[in-house]
Amino acid sequence: MRSLLVLLLVSLTSFYSFATDYSQAEQQRRIKKLLMGQVGSSASIQYGVNTLLKRCPEQVKMVLPVALKLYPHQYRQIMVGAIRAQPALISDVVDAVITANVTSAENVVRTAISVEPAYSREIIGMAEQHNPSNLENIVRVAVQTEPFISGSVIEDTAKSKPQVLWAVLTGAIKGLPNQVSKFVKKAIALFPSESESVVTHAVYSSNKQSREIVKAAVESGLDEKSAIAAAIKGGAKQTDLAKVK
């Protein structure tokens, strides 16, 4: 193992020196040779990517496509190695893996958040850039992977882009249905003028939780009559809303 480490350090020094002087094709060829050499010497692809990017973080957009092309089924190891090497580059990592099309965006989000939940906003934002229409599922997977971020997902994502509020709210509710009251209160606090629509969307997205939703809306300042009307619009039955208080 020690001889492998020495060989790797020598190779990395060579890689670092030519990185700005050689063509992209030549850089890719050398990166491929380095990664294959490490894996062939019993080092994991996670270790290889991690070591390369610790030494040359600016090459993340070069290293990851090569690694993913060589070992597409080991995308999780590649992601973990890259993120742990340089957590601040997590958007580039998510971008590279989704672009490589080796797995679904949801799997990319799940892996990235499990490694670095503190960067959930960046992870979700990059995944949304690739597929805006899939934001609901992206949020659902994100909050299921790390429930601790569920409150900030609505605040960070929907506040920066109000037009995606409904997709974010629906995804959060479907991901963590037992926290529907918290999500309703958070959404109403951010967009009080949309209180009735929040109730309607929440009821439509949830499963038999209309009473909890109406109660949360009333506690957030919406009058009970309006809250009940909005809930019925979302599919709730009048009998389910009896004695909300």
C-alpha positions in Angstrom: 0.0 0.0 0.0 2.9 2.4 0.8 4.4 1.8 -2.7 1.0 2.5 -4.2 0.8 5.8 -2.3 4.2 6.9 -3.5 3.4 6.0 -7.1 0.1 7.9 -6.8 1.8 11.0 -5.4 4.4 11.0 -8.2 1.6 10.6 -10.8 -0.4 13.4 -9.2 2.6 15.7 -9.3 2.9 15.0 -13.0 -0.8 15.5 -13.5 -0.8 18.9 -11.7 2.2 20.1 -13.7 0.7 19.3 -17.1 -2.9 20.3 -16.3 -2.8 23.8 -17.7 -0.4 23.0 -20.6 -1.9 20.0 -22.4 -5.0 19.7 -24.5 -8.3 18.5 -23.0 -8.0 15.2 -24.8 -4.5 14.6 -23.4 -5.7 15.5 -19.8 -8.6 13.1 -20.1 -6.3 10.4 -21.3 -3.9 10.9 -18.3 -6.8 11.1 -15.8 -8.1 7.8 -17.2 -4.7 6.2 -16.9 -4.3 7.4 -13.3 -7.7 6.1 -12.2 -7.4 2.8 -13.9 -3.9 2.3 -12.5 -5.2 3.0 -9.0 -8.2 0.7 -9.3 -6.0 -2.0 -10.8 -3.7 -1.7 -7.8 -6.5 -2.5 -5.4 -7.4 1.1 -4.5 -11.1 1.9 -4.8 -12.4 4.4 -7.3 -13.7 6.4 -4.4 -10.1 6.7 -3.0 -8.7 7.5 -6.5 -11.2 10.4 -7.1 -10.8 11.7 -3.6 -7.0 11.8 -3.8 -7.0 13.5 -7.3 -9.5 16.2 -6.3 -7.8 16.9 -2.9 -4.7 17.7 -4.9 -6.3 19.4 -7.9 -9.9 20.5 -7.0 -10.0 22.8 -10.1 -10.1 19.7 -12.2 -13.4 18.4 -10.9 -15.2 19.0 -14.2 -12.4 17.0 -16.0 -12.0 14.2 -13.5 -15.6 13.2 -12.8 -16.8 12.7 -16.4 -13.8 10.4 -17.0 -14.4 8.5 -13.8 -18.1 8.1 -14.5 -17.4 6.9 -18.0 -15.0 4.3 -16.7 -17.1 3.1 -13.8 -20.7 4.2 -14.3 -22.2 1.7 -11.9 -19.9 3.0 -9.1 -21.3 6.5 -9.3 -22.0 6.5 -5.5 -18.4 5.8 -4.7 -17.3 8.5 -7.2 -19.7 11.0 -5.7 -18.6 10.2 -2.1 -14.9 10.5 -3.0 -15.4 13.8 -4.8 -17.7 15.4 -2.2 -15.5 14.5 0.7 -12.5 15.8 -1.1 -14.1 19.2 -1.7 -17.6 19.7 -0.2 -17.8 23.3 -1.6 -17.7 21.8 -5.1 -20.9 19.7 -4.5 -22.9 21.6 -7.2 -20.2 20.6 -9.8 -20.4 17.0 -8.6 -24.2 16.9 -8.9 -24.0 18.5 -12.3 -21.4 16.1 -13.6 -23.3 13.0 -12.4 -26.7 14.1 -13.7 -25.1 15.1 -17.1 -23.4 11.7 -17.3 -26.8 10.1 -17.2 -25.6 7.1 -15.1 -28.6 7.2 -12.8 -31.7 9.2 -12.0 -31.6 12.8 -10.6 -33.4 11.5 -7.5 -30.5 9.0 -6.8 -28.0 11.7 -7.3 -29.8 14.0 -4.8 -30.2 11.1 -2.3 -26.5 10.3 -2.4 -25.3 13.9 -2.3 -27.6 14.9 0.7 -26.6 11.7 2.6 -23.0 12.8 2.3 -23.4 16.6 2.9 -26.9 17.6 4.0 -25.6 21.1 4.8 -25.5 21.8 1.1 -29.1 20.7 0.4 -30.0 24.0 -1.2 -27.2 23.8 -3.7 -28.0 20.1 -4.4 -31.6 20.7 -5.0 -30.9 23.8 -7.0 -28.6 22.0 -9.4 -30.9 19.1 -9.8 -33.8 21.4 -10.6 -31.7 23.2 -13.2 -31.4 19.9 -15.1 -35.1 19.0 -14.8 -37.4 21.8 -13.5 -40.5 19.7 -14.0 -39.2 17.1 -11.6 -38.7 19.4 -8.6 -41.6 17.8 -6.6 -39.8 14.4 -6.7 -36.4 16.0 -6.0 -37.8 17.7 -2.9 -39.6 14.5 -1.8 -36.3 12.5 -2.0 -34.3 15.2 -0.3 -36.5 15.4 2.8 -36.9 11.7 3.1 -33.1 11.3 2.9 -32.5 13.9 5.6 -35.7 15.0 7.5 -33.7 17.6 9.4 -33.5 19.8 6.3 -37.3 19.8 5.7 -38.0 23.2 7.1 -35.2 24.9 5.4 -36.1 23.3 2.0 -39.3 25.2 1.8 -37.8 28.4 3.1 -34.6 28.4 1.0 -36.1 27.0 -2.3 -39.5 28.6 -2.4 -38.4 31.9 -1.0 -35.8 32.3 -3.6 -38.2 31.2 -6.3 -41.8 31.8 -5.3 -43.1 30.2 -8.6 -42.0 26.8 -7.4 -43.8 27.0 -4.0 -46.4 24.4 -5.0 -43.9 21.8 -6.3 -41.8 22.3 -3.2 -44.7 22.1 -0.8 -46.2 19.0 -2.5 -42.8 17.2 -2.5 -42.2 18.0 1.2 -45.7 16.8 2.2 -45.3 13.5 0.2 -41.9 13.0 1.6 -42.8 13.5 5.2 -46.6 13.4 5.5 -46.4 13.4 9.3 -45.0 16.9 9.2 -47.7 18.4 7.1 -48.8 21.0 9.8 -45.2 22.3 9.9 -45.0 22.7 6.2 -48.4 24.5 6.0 -47.3 26.9 8.7 -44.0 27.5 7.1 -45.6 28.2 3.7 -48.2 30.6 5.1 -45.5 32.4 7.0 -43.5 33.0 3.8 -46.5 33.8 1.6 -49.4 35.0 3.8 -51.4 36.3 0.8 -51.4 32.7 -0.5 -52.8 31.1 2.7 -56.0 29.7 1.1 -54.1 28.3 -1.9 -51.6 26.7 0.6 -54.4 24.9 2.3 -55.9 23.7 -1.0 -52.6 22.4 -2.3 -51.7 20.8 1.0 -55.0 18.9 1.3 -54.8 17.8 -2.4 -51.2 16.5 -1.7 -51.9 14.8 1.6 -53.8 11.7 2.6 -56.7 12.3 5.0 -55.0 15.0 6.9 -57.4 17.9 6.1 -58.2 18.6 9.8 -54.6 19.0 10.7 -54.1 21.3 7.7 -57.0 23.5 8.5 -56.0 23.7 12.2 -52.4 24.7 11.2 -53.8 27.4 8.8 -56.1 28.8 11.5 -53.2 28.9 14.0 -51.2 30.7 11.3 -53.9 33.5 11.1 -56.3 32.3 8.4 -59.9 32.5 9.5 -61.6 29.2 10.0 -64.3 29.7 7.4 -61.8 30.5 4.7 -59.6 27.6 5.7 -62.4 25.1 5.6 -63.6 26.4 2.2 -60.0 26.1 0.8 -59.7 22.6 2.2 -63.0 21.5 0.6 -61.7 22.9 -2.7 -58.6 20.7 -2.3 -60.8 17.6 -1.9 -61.7 17.4 1.8 -65.1 16.4 2.9 -67.2 18.7 5.2 -67.7 15.8 7.6 -63.9 15.4 8.0 -63.6 19.0 9.1 -66.2 18.9 11.8 -65.0 20.3 15.1 -61.6 21.4 13.8 -61.0 23.4 16.9 
